[in-house]
Amino acid sequence: MTTIQNQLNAVRLRIAAACQGAGRPADSVTLLAVSKTFGAAAIDAAFAAGQHAFGENYIQEAVAKITALRHLPLQWHCIGPIQSNKTRLVAERFDWVHTIDRIKIAQRLSEQRPTHLPPLQVCLQVNVDGGTSKSGVPPEATLALAQAVAALPQLRLRGLMCIPEPAIDFEAACAVFKRARDLFESFNAGGLQLDTLSMGMSADLEAAIASGSTMVRVGSAIFGVRPG
Ligand SMILES: *Cc1c(COP(=O)(O)O)cnc(C)c1O
């Protein structure tokens, strides 16, 4: 087995243990492999070990890999910030977007999503810990954005995503993740039908799963330390 395949298996075991610890079914959490900065060969190795969903941050870099690997049945998730001038590439080439935090970007993605493709699956990025320089919609503005995005024809609103600052310990991480979970549950109680809570990375996936994550985005624990 290659290193990537071993590391992928180790991450799967961590997810399974975290699910068990939380009394949740093992299949209640999806693994998104974050392949930013790694080449098509690394993605190919993960695919050979059964991984189908990949997350990328940089649009141009991602499109090159999506093109190179178009013979494989992969699912591509955009997890980086999106400038207005990149929405067309995202709408045409990705399956999911996790980083919607402005209605203008959502409207452009909906308008530019080719009608022969399924709707773009989207999550709203919520700024759960109020970091000043960070992207993400403030929690109090999230419901209005969710309602507006849910009404766009070529998008399908799936849930919420967050990227909290590293926490000092497990309890502190859970407290922040719980803010996203509470919003998610209140929106569902209010009639939105969300099924995805995208939270947890290499360092904090256990806390995220204990707090209700349904999709963890894991890069370095699978592919190794990123260059730069
Ligand atoms: C890079 C990145 C990840 C993966 O981070 P690791 O710590 O390498 O697991 C997850 N989510 C987002 C939004 C990222 O940019």
Ligand as a Chemical Component Dictionary entry (heavy atoms), coordinates in Angstrom:
data_LIG
# 
_chem_comp.id                   LIG 
_chem_comp.type                 NON-POLYMER 
_chem_comp.pdbx_formal_charge   0 
_chem_comp.three_letter_code    LIG 
# 
loop_
_chem_comp_atom.comp_id 
_chem_comp_atom.atom_id 
_chem_comp_atom.alt_atom_id 
_chem_comp_atom.type_symbol 
_chem_comp_atom.charge 
_chem_comp_atom.model_Cartn_x 
_chem_comp_atom.model_Cartn_y 
_chem_comp_atom.model_Cartn_z 
_chem_comp_atom.pdbx_ordinal 
LIG C1 C1 C 0 -6.934  23.098 3.692 1  
LIG C2 C2 C 0 -8.330  23.007 4.176 2  
LIG C3 C3 C 0 -8.785  21.868 4.853 3  
LIG C4 C4 C 0 -7.898  20.694 5.218 4  
LIG O1 O1 O 0 -7.046  21.079 6.248 5  
LIG P1 P1 P 0 -6.063  19.985 6.943 6  
LIG O2 O2 O 0 -5.705  20.642 8.215 7  
LIG O3 O3 O 0 -4.930  19.810 6.013 8  
LIG O4 O4 O 0 -6.858  18.756 7.129 9  
LIG C5 C5 C 0 -10.125 21.820 5.193 10 
LIG N1 N1 N 0 -10.969 22.824 4.922 11 
LIG C6 C6 C 0 -10.563 23.947 4.293 12 
LIG C7 C7 C 0 -11.537 25.023 4.008 13 
LIG C8 C8 C 0 -9.228  24.074 3.916 14 
LIG O5 O5 O 0 -8.838  25.195 3.304 15 
# 
loop_
_chem_comp_bond.comp_id 
_chem_comp_bond.atom_id_1 
_chem_comp_bond.atom_id_2 
_chem_comp_bond.value_order 
_chem_comp_bond.pdbx_ordinal 
LIG C1 C2 SING 1  
LIG C2 C3 SING 2  
LIG C2 C8 DOUB 3  
LIG C3 C4 SING 4  
LIG C3 C5 DOUB 5  
LIG C4 O1 SING 6  
LIG O1 P1 SING 7  
LIG P1 O2 DOUB 8  
LIG P1 O3 SING 9  
LIG P1 O4 SING 10 
LIG C5 N1 SING 11 
LIG N1 C6 DOUB 12 
LIG C6 C7 SING 13 
LIG C6 C8 SING 14 
LIG C8 O5 SING 15 
# 
